[in-house]
Each structure stands twice: as structure tokens, then as C-alpha cells.
Amino acid sequence: MKRPIRILAIALAIGAPLAAPAADHLDAATSAQDPSADITDLYAWMTADATKLNLVAGVSAGAGDDAVFSDAVIYQFAVSSSPAFGEPQESTLITCKFIDGVNIECWAGDDYVVGDPSDPAGIVSDNGGLRVFAGLRDDPFFLEYEGFQKALDDAVAAVGDDAIEFPEENQGCPALTEEQAALLVGDLTHDGDGDDPKNTFAGQNILALVIQVDKTIVDRNGPVLGVSVSTYSN
């Protein structure tokens, strides 16, 4: 039985080298049972000339030097294309699977590539439309996690005490008092003890799956792209 893990979608408009990240760190223990299937980050951006789409999926937060991708996991990017925001979308799947923990095979449209992806230059499909790298890399996510968690706790406590109002004109969004806003800003600019903030993930590694794909493979229905990534494990 396959168990999917997904991370939220992000959108790009072809024509400018835009970039967008999404992240999900420090999951519950149930997610960590299969670290190489546990998604930490998703990054997507166009090359400077807007001819190719770059995709990076991070897995296995806090990966050790001996961490490897699992050959029991399927890694899959879904790239939707549409002529404009809100218009009907058409999806292209980019699917990768490790054959033996070292070699990988990936498909994107009619492009296929297989081999050892550990060289930083990556491995490239026969017609050059698909390039793949995979390996251990420094965790790019930057966050003061303790301060962030304290801000969440304080926000939840305020809502639980009915201290935050939800006026109809805000369509359900909370209206913070100056005191509440100052408290949350203070949380986010300090660690959990009120001291100077730090990068909680400094010095930690992830396993990174990096894809570069020609835009003609993924923009068949228009220049606005939406990206998501999933893992499927047995």
C-alpha cells in the first residue's frame, strides 16, 4: 500500500526568473519513520533566460553523512500549466525512483534519464531536456524554530481565550490588538528564551533531489506553472 506525503503547491509565471519556496520541517515521529520519504522543502524557479524550470525537493531533515535515498520510495513532481491564473490546468508529472540506492531513473514527458546522479553536474537525458542531481546537501531552510513555535503557542492561546476577534469584514481573519501583535513580533525576533535569534537548522543536512527540465516539457497549456511534490512509499 502506497503512503503519499505531499507538500503544498507553489506557482510561477514563465517569462521572469521568479523563485518560490515551501517548507515543512521537524515533523511528527510518524513521518520520521521513513526519513527519505519525509519532504522538508520544495523550491522552484526559472533560469535567467526562462527556458528551463529548476526544481529542488529536500527530504530527510537532519540527514547524517551516511544518509541515502530509498529505493522503496517514488519521488514525484507535478507541474501544472495554464494560460492565466485561475484558468484550467494541465499537469505534467516528473517521476524519479532509485534503482539500487545509487542509480536513479527519471521520466518527464517523453524524456528519460538513468544513472548515478551524485555528480554535481547531474545526469542528462539524450536530448538534453531533463537533468537530475541527487545527494547530501546543507539544509537551505533558515528559521528560528523555538521563537516561531512560541509565536504559534501564543497565537493559539489568544484564540482559545477569545482574545482575538474575527470581524466579518476580514472574512474570518483575526484582528490583533497592538499588544497581541507586539507579543508575536517579539516571539518571532527572539529564541524561545527571549535571547537573540539563531538559525535552528545551521549545520544540518538534507538529501536533495534537483531537477532541471526544459519549459517546453511542462508549459503545454500556458505560461503559468504550479508545482507540488509528493513521495510514495510502500
C-alpha positions in Angstrom: 0.0 0.0 0.0 1.5 3.3 -1.0 1.6 6.1 1.5 1.8 9.6 0.0 3.5 12.6 1.6 2.8 15.9 -0.1 4.0 19.5 0.3 1.9 22.5 -0.7 1.9 23.8 -4.3 3.7 26.9 -5.4 3.1 28.9 -8.5 5.5 30.6 -11.1 4.9 32.7 -14.1 7.2 31.9 -17.0 8.9 34.9 -18.5 10.9 36.1 -15.5 13.3 34.2 -13.2 10.9 34.0 -10.3 11.6 31.8 -7.3 9.3 30.3 -4.8 9.9 28.1 -1.7 7.8 25.9 0.5 8.9 24.0 3.6 7.9 21.6 6.3 10.5 20.8 8.9 10.5 19.0 12.3 7.6 16.7 11.5 6.0 14.3 14.0 7.7 11.0 14.7 5.3 9.1 12.4 6.7 11.0 9.4 10.3 10.4 10.5 9.9 6.6 10.4 10.8 6.8 6.7 13.2 9.8 6.5 14.0 9.5 2.8 10.2 9.9 2.1 9.8 12.8 4.5 9.7 16.1 2.5 11.4 19.1 4.1 11.5 21.7 1.3 10.3 22.5 -2.2 12.0 25.2 -4.3 11.1 26.2 -7.8 12.5 28.9 -10.1 13.1 29.6 -13.8 16.5 30.0 -15.3 17.6 33.6 -16.1 16.6 33.2 -19.7 13.3 31.5 -18.7 14.0 28.4 -20.9 14.2 25.9 -18.1 12.4 25.2 -14.8 14.6 24.3 -11.8 13.1 22.1 -9.0 14.5 21.1 -5.7 12.9 18.7 -3.2 14.6 18.1 0.1 13.9 15.0 2.2 15.3 13.5 5.4 15.7 16.5 7.8 18.9 16.3 9.8 20.4 13.7 7.5 23.7 12.1 8.6 26.7 11.7 6.4 25.7 8.1 5.6 22.1 9.1 4.6 20.9 7.7 1.3 17.7 7.8 -0.8 15.5 4.8 -0.5 14.8 2.5 -3.5 11.4 1.9 -1.9 10.3 5.5 -2.4 8.9 7.2 -5.6 9.6 10.9 -5.8 7.2 12.8 -8.0 6.9 16.5 -9.0 3.6 17.6 -10.5 3.9 20.7 -12.7 0.6 22.2 -13.8 0.4 24.8 -16.6 -2.4 27.2 -17.5 -2.8 30.3 -19.8 -3.5 32.5 -16.8 -4.2 32.4 -13.0 -7.5 30.7 -12.3 -7.7 29.1 -15.8 -8.0 25.3 -16.4 -4.7 23.5 -15.8 -2.9 20.6 -17.4 -0.4 18.6 -15.4 2.9 17.1 -16.3 4.5 14.5 -13.9 8.2 14.2 -13.3 8.8 10.9 -11.6 12.0 9.6 -10.1 12.9 6.3 -8.5 16.2 4.9 -7.2 17.1 1.6 -8.7 19.6 0.4 -6.1 20.3 3.3 -3.7 22.9 4.7 -6.1 21.4 4.9 -9.6 18.2 6.7 -10.3 15.8 6.8 -13.2 13.5 9.7 -14.0 10.8 10.4 -16.5 9.4 13.8 -17.7 7.1 13.6 -20.7 9.0 11.7 -23.3 12.3 12.4 -21.7 14.0 9.7 -19.7 17.4 9.6 -17.8 19.1 6.8 -15.8 22.4 6.6 -14.0 24.3 7.8 -10.9 23.1 11.4 -10.1 25.7 12.2 -7.5 27.9 14.3 -9.8 27.1 18.0 -9.2 26.7 18.4 -13.0 23.9 15.8 -12.9 22.9 13.3 -15.5 21.1 14.4 -18.6 18.6 12.8 -20.9 19.6 12.1 -24.5 18.0 15.3 -25.9 19.1 17.5 -23.0 15.5 18.3 -21.8 15.9 16.7 -18.4 18.9 17.0 -15.9 19.0 15.3 -12.5 21.2 15.6 -9.4 20.7 13.9 -6.1 22.8 13.9 -3.0 23.6 15.2 0.5 23.5 19.0 0.8 23.4 21.6 3.5 19.9 22.3 4.7 18.9 25.6 3.0 16.0 26.3 5.3 16.6 29.2 7.7 14.4 29.7 10.8 14.5 30.4 14.5 12.3 27.5 15.3 11.9 28.0 19.0 10.7 31.6 18.5 8.4 30.5 15.7 6.9 27.8 17.9 6.5 30.2 20.8 4.6 32.6 18.5 2.3 29.8 17.4 1.7 28.8 21.0 0.9 32.4 22.0 -1.4 32.9 19.0 -3.3 29.7 19.8 -3.6 30.7 23.5 -5.0 34.1 22.4 -7.6 32.5 20.2 -8.5 29.9 22.8 -9.3 32.7 25.2 -11.4 34.5 22.7 -8.9 37.4 22.9 -8.7 37.7 19.1 -11.8 38.9 17.2 -12.8 37.7 13.8 -14.7 40.6 12.2 -16.9 39.8 9.2 -15.2 42.4 7.0 -11.9 40.5 7.4 -13.6 37.3 6.1 -12.5 35.3 9.1 -9.0 36.6 9.5 -8.1 37.6 13.1 -7.8 41.2 14.1 -4.9 41.6 16.5 -4.7 44.2 19.2 -1.4 46.2 19.3 -0.4 44.3 22.4 -1.0 40.9 20.7 0.8 42.0 17.6 3.8 43.2 19.6 3.9 39.9 21.5 4.0 37.8 18.3 6.6 40.1 16.7 8.8 39.7 19.8 8.4 35.9 19.7 9.5 35.8 16.0 12.5 38.0 16.6 13.9 36.1 19.5 14.5 32.5 20.6 12.3 30.6 23.0 14.0 32.2 26.0 13.9 35.8 24.6 17.5 35.8 23.6 18.9 36.7 20.1 17.5 34.6 17.3 19.6 31.9 15.6 19.2 29.5 12.7 17.9 26.3 14.2 18.9 24.3 11.1 22.5 25.6 10.9 25.0 22.8 10.3 22.3 20.3 9.4 22.0 18.4 6.1 19.2 17.1 3.9 19.0 14.8 0.9 18.3 17.0 -2.1 16.7 15.8 -5.4 17.4 18.5 -8.0 15.6 18.6 -11.4 16.1 20.9 -14.4 13.6 20.5 -17.1 13.0 22.3 -20.4 10.0 24.5 -20.1 8.6 23.1 -23.3 8.0 19.8 -21.5 5.9 21.4 -18.8 4.2 24.5 -20.3 1.9 22.8 -22.8 -1.2 24.6 -21.6 0.3 28.0 -20.9 3.0 30.0 -19.1 1.6 30.0 -15.6 3.1 27.0 -13.7 2.0 25.4 -10.4 4.4 23.0 -8.7 3.9 20.4 -6.0 6.0 17.4 -4.9 5.0 14.0 -3.4 6.7 10.9 -2.2 5.1 7.4 -2.2 6.5 4.6 -0.1 5.4 1.0 0.5 
